[in-house]
């Protein structure tokens, strides 16, 4: 697990003392660039323990860390009249705290050797302060003071318009911020401040003129884990590796009726969009109206837009057989092993077939593939 960020100029590593509890500071001595910016300063605190039990059949590690970057490079917000991209300054204070646990078990049952390894890690990153008073915008925000990095500020979904009475009621309450030509089967959103206008600014409780977007979590991955398995018996060996993420808030960027020839098929929309005979469909009604599409598929808590992309993937499986040396030496071979390997053989996720859970809803990738191979290792 990497804990340190460095620059390429005169880094000094300070370690006050040795042991399981330590404080490390990475400090730059300055340097010059286009704006003569000071280097980032990162302070990292670590506490950990290593252990082995039951004649070392069970061993593991636990590590906890806090990383404090008090002058992270950050593009400060400037008026659009500037006419160019804002320069980076040392304007953000970001703190990350996290932990990592690994456990390994290795033993034998008769002549069968087996092993099991498990790793689990998590971290949370918070923007402590910024040099400007930036307000969150509708969508994904890299930096908002007081919130995690990569924070979602989105509308709250209020279901599909069920019928003409529901349509009339919604339009009577909303004076602006929504298309005037909404129809039954289109999406509704919660007017958080109750002013009758759907506004892409932050909702503040008790303020009737604040806005309607709310914080709904971070896009950063949480609870990353891996599992290693292994067996060996009389020259036969087997190994497998599984990897996954427990929590990963993502936005589905696809929409019904929006497929292009160079993108993956959107077949999962078929017979799954709203209509009078499918009132419980997952997606809103089909339309080619750009304004309605923008309304129905805007960033919100709608289950077809915002979801937890948790997954477990069988990354690799290998089975092999090593021939006895007393047999292979008759042919002048020191070691002979044959094996078969499969990569990305299976995954448990909530994405339609063909999408890679490690790059969710990315239509511009080639269709996801699984690979198989066989091979021979020979040592003379």
C-alpha positions as CSV (number, residue, x, y, z in Angstrom):
1,X,0.0,0.0,0.0
2,X,1.5,3.3,-1.1
3,X,1.4,6.0,1.6
4,X,3.8,8.7,0.3
5,X,3.5,11.2,-2.5
6,X,6.8,12.8,-3.6
7,X,8.0,15.5,-5.9
8,X,11.1,15.2,-8.0
9,X,13.0,18.0,-6.2
10,X,15.2,17.6,-3.2
11,X,13.0,15.4,-1.0
12,X,14.0,15.0,2.6
13,X,12.7,12.1,4.5
14,X,12.4,12.6,8.3
15,X,11.8,9.6,10.6
16,X,11.7,10.8,14.2
17,X,11.9,7.2,15.6
18,X,11.6,3.6,14.6
19,X,8.9,1.2,15.6
20,X,5.4,0.3,14.8
21,X,4.2,3.8,15.5
22,X,5.9,6.4,13.3
23,X,5.5,9.8,11.8
24,X,6.9,10.5,8.4
25,X,7.1,13.9,6.7
26,X,8.0,14.4,3.1
27,X,9.2,17.9,2.6
28,X,10.4,19.7,-0.6
29,X,13.0,22.3,-0.6
30,X,11.3,24.5,-3.1
31,X,12.2,24.7,-6.8
32,X,11.0,26.6,-9.8
33,X,8.2,26.0,-12.3
34,X,6.0,28.3,-14.3
35,X,4.6,29.9,-11.1
36,X,7.4,29.0,-8.7
37,X,5.1,27.0,-6.5
38,X,6.3,25.4,-3.3
39,X,6.2,21.6,-3.3
40,X,3.4,19.8,-1.6
41,X,4.1,18.8,2.0
42,X,2.6,15.5,3.2
43,X,2.7,14.2,6.7
44,X,2.0,10.5,7.2
45,X,1.3,8.8,10.5
46,X,1.3,5.0,10.7
47,X,0.5,2.4,13.3
48,X,0.7,-1.4,12.6
49,X,1.1,-4.8,13.9
50,X,2.4,-8.1,12.4
51,X,1.5,-11.4,14.0
52,X,1.9,-15.2,13.6
53,X,-0.1,-17.8,15.5
54,X,-0.5,-21.6,15.7
55,X,3.1,-22.4,14.6
56,X,2.9,-19.7,12.0
57,X,0.1,-21.4,10.1
58,X,-1.9,-18.2,10.7
59,X,-0.2,-14.9,10.1
60,X,-1.2,-11.4,9.2
61,X,-0.8,-7.7,9.4
62,X,-2.9,-4.7,10.3
63,X,-1.9,-1.2,9.4
64,X,-3.6,2.1,10.1
65,X,-2.5,5.4,8.6
66,X,-3.4,9.1,8.4
67,X,-2.0,11.2,5.5
68,X,-2.2,15.0,5.8
69,X,-1.5,17.1,2.7
70,X,-1.8,20.7,3.9
71,X,-0.9,22.4,0.6
72,X,-2.1,20.2,-2.2
73,X,-2.0,21.6,-5.8
74,X,-5.5,22.9,-6.6
75,X,-7.0,24.9,-9.4
76,X,-8.6,27.8,-7.6
77,X,-12.0,29.1,-8.9
78,X,-11.8,32.3,-11.0
79,X,-14.4,34.3,-12.8
80,X,-15.0,33.1,-16.4
81,X,-13.8,36.5,-17.6
82,X,-10.3,35.2,-17.0
83,X,-10.6,33.6,-20.4
84,X,-8.3,30.6,-19.7
85,X,-7.9,27.7,-17.3
86,X,-7.2,28.6,-13.7
87,X,-3.6,28.0,-12.7
88,X,-2.8,25.5,-9.9
89,X,-1.8,26.8,-6.5
90,X,-1.0,25.2,-3.1
91,X,-4.6,25.8,-2.1
92,X,-6.1,22.6,-0.7
93,X,-5.8,20.8,2.6
94,X,-6.8,17.2,2.2
95,X,-6.6,14.5,4.8
96,X,-6.9,10.7,4.2
97,X,-7.2,8.1,6.9
98,X,-7.4,4.4,6.2
99,X,-6.5,0.8,7.2
100,X,-5.4,-2.5,5.6
101,X,-5.8,-6.0,7.0
102,X,-4.2,-9.2,5.6
103,X,-4.7,-12.7,6.9
104,X,-3.0,-15.9,5.6
105,X,-3.6,-19.5,6.6
106,X,-1.3,-22.4,5.3
107,X,-1.7,-26.0,6.4
108,X,-2.0,-29.6,5.3
109,X,-4.6,-32.3,5.5
110,X,-2.8,-35.6,4.9
111,X,-0.9,-35.1,1.7
112,X,-3.0,-32.2,0.6
113,X,-1.5,-28.8,1.1
114,X,-3.7,-25.8,1.1
115,X,-3.5,-22.1,1.6
116,X,-6.0,-19.2,2.0
117,X,-5.1,-15.5,1.9
118,X,-7.5,-12.6,2.5
119,X,-6.9,-8.8,2.3
120,X,-9.2,-6.0,3.0
121,X,-8.6,-2.2,3.0
122,X,-10.5,1.0,3.2
123,X,-9.7,4.7,3.3
124,X,-11.6,8.0,3.6
125,X,-10.4,11.3,2.2
126,X,-11.8,14.7,3.3
127,X,-11.2,18.2,2.0
128,X,-10.4,20.0,5.2
129,X,-10.1,23.5,3.7
130,X,-9.8,25.3,0.3
131,X,-8.3,28.7,-0.6
132,X,-11.5,29.8,-2.2
133,X,-15.2,29.7,-1.3
134,X,-16.2,27.3,-4.0
135,X,-19.8,26.1,-4.0
136,X,-20.6,22.5,-5.2
137,X,-22.0,22.2,-8.7
138,X,-24.5,19.6,-10.0
139,X,-22.7,16.3,-10.6
140,X,-19.3,15.1,-9.5
141,X,-17.1,17.6,-7.6
142,X,-13.4,16.9,-7.0
143,X,-13.0,19.4,-4.2
144,X,-15.7,20.8,-1.9
145,X,-14.7,22.0,1.6
146,X,-15.9,19.8,4.4
147,X,-16.7,16.8,2.1
148,X,-14.8,13.9,0.7
149,X,-13.0,14.3,-2.6
150,X,-15.0,13.3,-5.7
151,X,-18.3,14.0,-4.0
152,X,-21.7,13.6,-5.7
153,X,-24.1,16.6,-5.4
154,X,-27.3,15.5,-7.3
155,X,-31.1,15.7,-7.4
156,X,-33.3,13.4,-5.5
157,X,-35.4,11.2,-7.8
158,X,-39.2,11.3,-7.2
159,X,-40.3,8.5,-9.5
160,X,-41.9,8.5,-13.0
161,X,-45.0,10.6,-13.8
162,X,-47.7,7.9,-13.4
163,X,-50.7,9.4,-15.3
164,X,-52.2,12.6,-16.5
165,X,-53.3,13.6,-13.0
166,X,-49.8,13.2,-11.7
167,X,-48.4,15.2,-14.6
168,X,-50.8,18.1,-14.0
169,X,-50.0,18.1,-10.3
170,X,-46.2,18.1,-10.9
171,X,-46.5,20.9,-13.5
172,X,-48.7,23.0,-11.1
173,X,-46.0,22.8,-8.4
174,X,-43.0,23.5,-10.6
175,X,-42.6,26.9,-12.1
176,X,-39.2,26.4,-13.7
177,X,-36.1,24.2,-14.1
178,X,-38.0,21.4,-15.9
179,X,-39.1,21.0,-19.6
180,X,-42.5,22.4,-20.3
181,X,-43.4,19.4,-22.6
182,X,-43.0,16.6,-20.0
183,X,-45.3,13.6,-20.5
184,X,-46.4,10.6,-18.6
185,X,-43.5,8.2,-18.1
186,X,-40.9,11.0,-17.6
187,X,-38.9,11.5,-14.5
188,X,-39.7,13.8,-11.5
189,X,-37.4,15.3,-9.0
190,X,-37.7,16.6,-5.5
191,X,-37.9,20.4,-5.1
192,X,-36.0,20.4,-1.8
193,X,-36.3,24.1,-1.0
194,X,-40.0,24.2,-2.0
195,X,-39.7,27.3,-4.2
196,X,-41.2,25.6,-7.3
197,X,-37.9,25.8,-9.3
198,X,-35.5,23.0,-9.8
199,X,-32.1,24.6,-9.3
200,X,-28.6,23.0,-9.6
201,X,-27.3,24.7,-6.5
202,X,-26.8,23.3,-3.0
203,X,-29.9,22.8,-0.8
204,X,-29.6,24.4,2.7
205,X,-32.1,23.3,5.2
206,X,-34.4,26.2,6.3
207,X,-33.4,28.4,3.3
208,X,-36.4,28.6,0.8
209,X,-34.1,30.1,-1.9
210,X,-31.1,27.8,-1.7
211,X,-31.3,25.1,-4.4
212,X,-32.1,21.5,-4.8
213,X,-29.0,19.4,-5.2
214,X,-27.8,17.4,-2.1
215,X,-24.7,15.4,-1.2
216,X,-25.1,11.7,-1.9
217,X,-21.7,10.2,-1.3
218,X,-18.4,9.9,-3.0
219,X,-17.1,8.2,-6.2
220,X,-14.0,6.9,-4.3
221,X,-13.8,3.2,-4.0
222,X,-14.4,1.7,-0.5
223,X,-13.7,-1.7,1.0
224,X,-11.3,-3.2,-1.5
225,X,-10.6,-6.9,-1.0
226,X,-8.9,-9.9,-2.5
227,X,-8.9,-13.6,-1.9
228,X,-6.1,-16.0,-2.8
229,X,-6.7,-19.8,-2.8
230,X,-4.2,-22.6,-3.4
231,X,-4.0,-26.5,-3.3
232,X,-1.3,-29.0,-4.1
233,X,-1.5,-32.8,-4.1
234,X,0.9,-35.3,-5.7
235,X,2.1,-32.9,-8.4
236,X,-1.3,-31.4,-9.0
237,X,-1.5,-27.7,-8.1
238,X,-4.4,-25.3,-8.2
239,X,-4.6,-21.6,-7.5
240,X,-7.2,-18.9,-7.8
241,X,-7.4,-15.2,-7.2
242,X,-10.6,-13.2,-6.6
243,X,-10.8,-9.4,-6.3
244,X,-13.5,-6.9,-5.6
245,X,-14.9,-3.7,-4.2
246,X,-17.5,-3.5,-1.5
247,X,-18.8,0.1,-2.2
248,X,-18.3,2.2,-5.3
249,X,-20.9,4.9,-6.0
250,X,-21.2,5.4,-9.8
251,X,-23.3,7.2,-12.4
252,X,-24.7,5.3,-15.4
253,X,-23.9,7.5,-18.4
254,X,-26.0,5.6,-20.9
255,X,-29.6,6.3,-22.0
256,X,-32.2,4.6,-24.0
257,X,-32.3,5.6,-27.6
258,X,-28.8,7.0,-27.5
259,X,-26.7,4.2,-29.0
260,X,-24.2,4.8,-31.7
261,X,-22.6,2.3,-34.0
262,X,-19.2,2.5,-32.4
263,X,-20.6,1.8,-28.9
264,X,-21.6,-1.4,-27.2
265,X,-25.2,-2.6,-27.7
266,X,-27.8,-1.1,-25.4
267,X,-29.9,-4.3,-25.5
268,X,-30.6,-4.1,-21.8
269,X,-33.0,-1.2,-22.6
270,X,-35.2,-3.4,-24.7
271,X,-38.6,-3.9,-23.2
272,X,-37.3,-2.2,-20.1
273,X,-38.5,1.4,-20.7
274,X,-41.6,2.9,-19.3
275,X,-44.9,2.5,-21.2
276,X,-48.6,2.1,-20.2
277,X,-48.2,-1.7,-20.2
278,X,-44.8,-1.5,-18.3
279,X,-45.5,1.0,-15.5
280,X,-42.9,-0.6,-13.3
281,X,-40.1,-0.5,-15.9
282,X,-36.6,0.4,-14.8
283,X,-36.0,3.2,-17.4
284,X,-38.1,6.2,-18.4
285,X,-40.1,6.3,-21.6
286,X,-38.4,6.3,-25.0
287,X,-38.0,9.6,-26.7
288,X,-35.7,11.4,-29.1
289,X,-36.4,14.8,-27.7
290,X,-33.1,16.1,-26.4
291,X,-34.6,18.3,-23.7
292,X,-36.7,15.4,-22.3
293,X,-33.6,13.1,-22.4
294,X,-31.7,15.6,-20.4
295,X,-34.4,15.7,-17.8
296,X,-34.9,11.9,-17.6
297,X,-31.2,11.1,-17.4
298,X,-29.8,14.0,-15.4
299,X,-27.6,13.1,-12.5
300,X,-29.9,12.1,-9.7
301,X,-30.6,9.3,-7.2
302,X,-32.7,7.5,-9.8
303,X,-31.8,3.8,-9.5
304,X,-31.0,3.6,-13.2
305,X,-28.5,6.5,-12.8
306,X,-26.9,6.3,-9.4
307,X,-25.9,2.9,-8.1
308,X,-23.4,1.0,-6.0
309,X,-21.0,-0.8,-8.3
310,X,-20.0,-3.4,-5.8
311,X,-18.5,-6.5,-7.4
312,X,-16.5,-9.7,-6.9
313,X,-14.5,-10.9,-9.9
314,X,-12.7,-14.3,-10.4
315,X,-9.6,-12.7,-11.8
316,X,-7.5,-15.8,-12.4
317,X,-7.6,-19.6,-12.1
318,X,-4.8,-22.0,-12.8
319,X,-4.5,-25.7,-12.6
320,X,-1.3,-27.6,-13.4
321,X,0.5,-30.9,-13.1
322,X,4.3,-31.4,-12.5
323,X,5.6,-34.7,-13.7
324,X,7.7,-36.8,-11.3
325,X,11.4,-36.0,-11.8
326,X,12.3,-39.7,-11.8
327,X,10.3,-40.0,-14.9
328,X,11.4,-36.7,-16.7
329,X,15.1,-37.3,-16.0
330,X,15.0,-40.4,-18.2
331,X,14.5,-37.9,-21.1
332,X,17.0,-35.3,-19.8
333,X,14.4,-33.0,-18.4
334,X,14.8,-31.5,-14.9
335,X,11.3,-30.3,-14.6
336,X,8.1,-30.6,-16.7
337,X,4.9,-28.9,-15.9
338,X,1.7,-28.5,-17.9
339,X,-1.0,-26.0,-17.0
340,X,-4.2,-24.3,-18.0
341,X,-5.1,-20.8,-17.1
342,X,-8.4,-18.7,-17.2
343,X,-8.6,-14.9,-16.7
344,X,-11.7,-13.0,-15.7
345,X,-13.8,-16.1,-15.8
346,X,-16.7,-14.8,-13.8
347,X,-18.0,-11.9,-11.8
348,X,-20.8,-11.1,-9.4
349,X,-22.0,-7.5,-10.1
350,X,-25.1,-5.5,-11.0
351,X,-24.1,-4.5,-14.5
352,X,-25.6,-5.8,-17.8
353,X,-23.7,-8.4,-19.6
354,X,-20.8,-7.1,-21.7
355,X,-19.8,-4.3,-19.3
356,X,-16.6,-4.5,-17.3
357,X,-17.3,-3.8,-13.6
358,X,-13.9,-2.2,-13.3
359,X,-15.0,0.4,-15.9
360,X,-18.7,0.5,-15.3
361,X,-21.0,1.5,-18.2
362,X,-18.2,2.5,-20.4
363,X,-19.6,2.1,-23.9
364,X,-16.5,3.1,-25.7
365,X,-14.5,0.0,-24.6
366,X,-14.5,-3.1,-26.7
367,X,-16.9,-5.8,-25.4
368,X,-15.5,-7.4,-22.3
369,X,-13.6,-10.6,-22.9
370,X,-12.5,-13.7,-21.0
371,X,-9.2,-15.4,-21.9
372,X,-8.1,-19.0,-21.7
373,X,-4.6,-20.5,-22.3
374,X,-2.7,-23.7,-21.9
375,X,1.1,-24.0,-21.6
376,X,4.1,-26.2,-20.9
377,X,7.1,-25.3,-18.7
378,X,10.2,-27.3,-19.5
379,X,13.6,-27.1,-17.7
380,X,16.6,-29.0,-19.0
